[in-house]
Amino acid sequence: MNGLSVAVQSASILLREGVEAMLVISALAGFLRRAGATWELRAIYAGAASAVLASVLAAIVFDVFAGGAHDDRMEAAVMLIAAGLMLYMSGWLFLRQDPRAWSAALQASASRAMEAGASASLGLIAFLAVFREGGETVLFLHALARANGGWTGGFFAGLLAALMLLVAIYVAMQWLALQVSLRPIFLLTSAFLFLMGLLFIGGAMQELQEQTIVPYDGVTLPDWLLALGINPTWEALGAQFVVATVAIAGTLVLYGRRTLATVKIK
């Protein structure tokens, strides 16, 4: 196989597995930059860096003890934990969308703009977003190199091209975050994390269905939804519907209480 083909394959593997994690990390970092809490970026970067190391170690374990096959049950557990954290951070951001409330928080504590729990959640989200597919990515790249004469120049050229594109996505999202006012950034990041949380729930259900732990009852969906990675089964859609319903009900209750409190003040 020629160098160009190897480069294309290595780049496609890294892009396919890395773009979702990059979008999550970029959205969180952009929110922190726009909100003036740049010192909290270290939690995100530390989480992502730790996940890269953990992915390499996991790949070694899979290669040595499992013949290169990843464990669907472990991946489902990681995705469910990540979904829970994303939904938590989505709600956390939604509740703090008022710029006046955020400014008050900054003034009250200049050394920390976020609650300790939220800061830890950011790092865990970054870790899980990268680790979710990290070990599998390393295994794919290792298999590609082994099947095509080792770690050749074309192989590394593809990885470099993919990394440059991922960095470009990151930079573009950071620039965009600085151009938009604070409230839309909070709302957009909250919505993005909520949708990603729902997608992760569907992905976890798929992993469990592949292990026949959860039943599989297919449903016909439009192609554009399938392209977004929606799990086309009643089980996954039902779980996502329950989560969305609870979130909507919670939002309505919250706004009802706020409206009632405003009326009493007047």
C-alpha positions in Angstrom: 0.0 0.0 0.0 1.5 3.4 -1.0 2.2 6.2 1.4 -0.7 8.4 0.3 -3.2 5.6 1.1 -1.8 5.0 4.5 -1.8 8.7 5.2 -5.5 9.0 4.2 -6.4 6.0 6.4 -4.5 7.2 9.5 -6.0 10.7 9.1 -9.5 9.3 8.7 -9.2 7.1 11.8 -8.0 10.0 14.0 -10.6 12.4 12.6 -13.5 10.0 12.8 -12.7 9.1 16.4 -11.4 12.5 17.5 -13.8 15.1 16.1 -16.6 14.4 18.6 -14.2 14.7 21.6 -12.7 17.9 20.1 -16.2 19.5 19.7 -17.0 18.8 23.3 -13.6 20.2 24.6 -13.9 23.2 22.3 -17.4 24.0 23.4 -16.4 23.8 27.1 -13.2 25.8 26.6 -15.0 28.5 24.5 -17.6 28.9 27.3 -14.8 29.3 29.9 -12.9 31.9 27.8 -16.1 33.9 27.1 -17.1 33.8 30.8 -13.7 35.0 31.9 -12.8 31.8 33.8 -9.7 30.9 31.8 -7.9 29.5 34.8 -10.4 26.7 34.8 -9.1 25.6 31.4 -6.5 23.5 33.2 -9.2 21.1 34.4 -10.3 20.5 30.8 -6.7 20.1 29.4 -5.7 17.9 32.4 -8.7 15.7 31.8 -8.0 15.4 28.0 -4.3 14.7 28.6 -5.0 12.0 31.2 -7.5 10.4 28.8 -4.8 10.2 26.1 -2.5 8.4 28.5 -5.3 6.1 29.8 -6.3 5.3 26.2 -2.8 4.1 25.4 -2.7 2.0 28.5 -6.2 0.6 27.7 -5.1 -0.2 24.2 -2.1 -2.2 25.6 -4.4 -4.1 27.9 -6.8 -4.9 25.1 -4.0 -5.9 22.8 -2.3 -8.2 25.3 -5.2 -9.7 27.2 -8.2 -9.4 24.8 -6.6 -9.9 21.4 -7.2 -6.3 20.4 -11.0 -6.4 21.1 -12.5 -3.7 23.2 -15.1 -4.4 25.8 -18.6 -3.2 24.8 -19.8 -3.2 28.4 -16.9 -1.0 29.6 -17.6 1.4 26.7 -21.3 1.5 27.6 -20.4 2.3 31.2 -18.1 5.1 30.1 -20.7 6.6 27.8 -23.4 6.5 30.5 -21.1 8.3 33.0 -20.2 10.8 30.4 -23.9 11.4 29.5 -24.7 11.9 33.1 -22.0 14.5 33.5 -22.9 16.3 30.3 -26.6 16.5 31.4 -25.4 17.8 34.8 -23.2 20.5 33.2 -26.0 21.4 30.7 -28.4 22.1 33.6 -25.6 24.0 35.5 -25.0 26.3 32.6 -28.7 26.8 31.8 -29.4 27.9 35.4 -26.5 30.4 35.2 -27.3 32.0 31.8 -28.1 35.4 33.4 -25.0 37.5 32.9 -25.7 39.5 36.1 -25.7 36.3 38.1 -22.4 35.2 36.5 -20.8 38.7 37.1 -21.9 38.5 40.8 -20.3 35.1 41.1 -17.0 36.4 39.7 -17.1 39.4 42.0 -17.9 37.2 45.0 -14.9 35.0 44.4 -12.2 36.3 42.1 -10.0 33.2 42.6 -12.7 30.7 41.4 -15.5 31.4 39.0 -17.1 28.0 39.3 -18.3 25.7 42.0 -15.8 22.9 42.9 -18.3 20.3 41.7 -18.8 22.0 38.3 -15.0 22.4 37.8 -14.4 18.7 38.5 -17.2 17.8 36.2 -15.6 19.7 33.3 -12.4 17.8 33.8 -14.3 14.5 33.9 -16.3 15.3 30.8 -13.1 16.1 28.9 -11.5 12.9 30.2 -14.5 10.7 29.2 -15.0 12.4 25.8 -11.5 11.5 24.8 -11.3 8.2 26.6 -14.6 7.0 25.1 -12.9 6.0 21.8 -9.3 6.6 22.7 -8.3 3.1 23.4 -10.0 1.8 20.3 -8.4 4.6 18.2 -4.9 3.5 19.4 -5.7 -0.1 18.5 -6.9 0.9 15.0 -3.8 2.9 14.4 -1.6 0.2 15.7 -3.3 -2.4 13.4 -3.0 -0.1 10.4 0.7 0.4 11.1 1.4 -3.3 11.6 -0.4 -4.2 8.4 1.4 -1.6 6.3 5.1 -1.8 7.1 5.2 -0.1 10.5 5.1 3.6 11.5 6.0 5.1 8.1 6.3 8.7 7.0 2.9 8.5 5.3 1.3 7.2 8.5 2.6 10.1 10.5 1.8 12.6 7.7 -1.9 11.5 8.0 -1.9 11.9 11.7 -0.3 15.3 11.5 -2.9 16.5 8.9 -5.8 15.2 11.1 -4.3 16.9 14.2 -4.0 20.2 12.3 -7.6 20.0 11.3 -8.7 19.2 14.8 -6.7 22.2 16.1 -8.3 24.4 13.4 -11.7 23.4 14.7 -10.7 24.2 18.2 -9.3 27.6 17.3 -12.4 28.5 15.2 -14.7 27.6 18.0 -12.6 29.7 20.5 -12.8 32.7 18.1 -16.5 32.3 17.7 -17.0 32.2 21.5 -15.3 35.6 21.9 -17.6 37.2 19.3 -20.9 36.2 20.9 -22.4 37.7 24.0 -22.4 35.8 27.2 -26.0 34.6 27.5 -26.0 32.9 24.0 -22.7 31.1 24.8 -24.2 29.7 28.0 -27.4 28.6 26.2 -25.6 27.2 23.2 -23.1 25.2 25.3 -25.9 24.0 27.5 -27.9 22.8 24.5 -24.9 21.2 22.9 -24.0 19.3 26.0 -27.6 18.2 26.5 -27.8 16.8 22.9 -24.4 15.1 23.3 -25.6 13.5 26.5 -28.7 12.1 24.7 -26.4 10.8 21.9 -24.2 9.1 24.5 -27.2 7.5 26.1 -28.2 6.1 22.7 -24.6 4.9 22.1 -24.5 3.2 25.4 -27.7 1.4 24.7 -26.3 0.3 21.4 -23.2 -1.2 23.1 -25.5 -3.1 25.5 -27.7 -4.2 22.7 -24.7 -5.7 20.9 -24.1 -7.7 24.0 -27.8 -8.8 24.1 -28.1 -7.2 27.6 -30.8 -4.8 26.3 -33.4 -5.9 23.7 -33.3 -4.5 20.2 -36.5 -3.4 18.6 -35.8 -1.4 15.5 -37.7 1.7 14.3 -37.6 3.5 11.0 -35.9 6.9 11.1 -35.0 9.5 8.4 -31.5 9.1 7.0 -30.4 12.5 8.4 -31.1 11.4 11.9 -29.2 8.2 11.3 -26.3 10.3 10.0 -26.2 12.1 13.3 -25.6 8.9 15.1 -29.1 8.3 16.5 -29.7 4.8 17.7 -32.8 3.6 15.7 -34.4 1.5 18.4 -37.4 1.9 20.7 -35.3 1.2 23.7 -32.8 4.0 23.0 -35.4 6.5 21.9 -37.5 5.6 25.0 -34.6 6.3 27.4 -33.8 9.6 25.6 -37.4 10.6 25.7 -37.6 10.0 29.5 -34.5 12.1 30.1 -35.7 14.9 27.8 -39.2 14.9 29.5 -37.6 15.1 33.0 -35.4 18.0 31.8 -38.4 19.9 30.2 -40.5 19.3 33.4 -37.7 20.6 35.6 -37.3 23.7 33.4 -41.0 24.5 33.6 -41.1 24.0 37.4 -38.0 26.3 37.7 -39.5 29.1 35.6 -42.8 28.7 37.4 -41.1 29.2 40.8 -39.1 32.2 39.5 -42.3 33.8 38.1 -44.1 33.2 41.4 -41.2 34.7 43.3 -41.1 37.8 41.0 -44.9 38.3 41.5 -44.5 38.1 45.3 -41.7 40.7 45.3 -43.9 43.1 43.3 
